[in-house]
Amino acid sequence: MGAGAELKMEPRSLPAAATLNYWEERARRFAADGAGLAAVCSYGMPLFYNRAIDLCQRLALQRWLRVRPGIRVLDVGCGVGRWSRLLAGRGASVQDLAALQADEKFDLVLSVTVLQHILEGEALRTALQRMVAHLEEDGVLILLEAAPERTAGDCDSAIFRARPRASYLRLFAECGLEVRALTGVDPAPFRTWLLPHLRQLPSGVRLAALATATALSLPIDVPFGRLLVGSSWHAVFVLTRARSGHAH
């Protein structure tokens, strides 16, 4: 999607019955468009914006995705296969969901911006429990999610919720997980300040505002994203099963 393409913002309200159709249509429209980033990053945003998101995610995850050959990986919500292809290229055996057996275990379970789209609390808990059920005893679960220290509900929509980081940490403990590392992704605040106001801007002004916010964000996010976890909008959680006596 080029920088001059029409911007289509995510809906503010979406009937629950239409959620599946929303994701199917988004995939049909954007998954085959270049790298397919508009299908998995920010829907309908210009390519430069989604490339910046993709870059920040790759930098945030690169330390944790240096895998040994033969490691068994489950990529949950793999989207257009960004991480599956990367891990397979490094020698990992990346599981095809169509062949997934309930009793299989994996050395690494990876999920990038999936839980933030599960809005109902019990469904969120069940999804996490299913990931843990597929994790080897000494395996690692890596999650990258919108999890700010302070919530900003005006960025939420019918298919997205930025939950407070503390709520994720409580959920992890309740599901028998320990946080082994917690790092940042995108501490620059400019894009999150801008997003709730985009609808009110004329299209030309909107594009210029997005370009400005992206240009201001990269010099902060690229070198400092992993370090400034307290101010990051997204976070990377590196999780393992809790040691005996520490599970909740």
Beta strands, then each sheet from edge to edge (+ up, - down):
strand 1: 72-76
strand 2: 93-94
strand 3: 106-112
strand 4: 135-146
strand 5: 177-184
strand 6: 234-241
sheet 1: 2+ 1+ 3+ 4+ 6- 5+
end
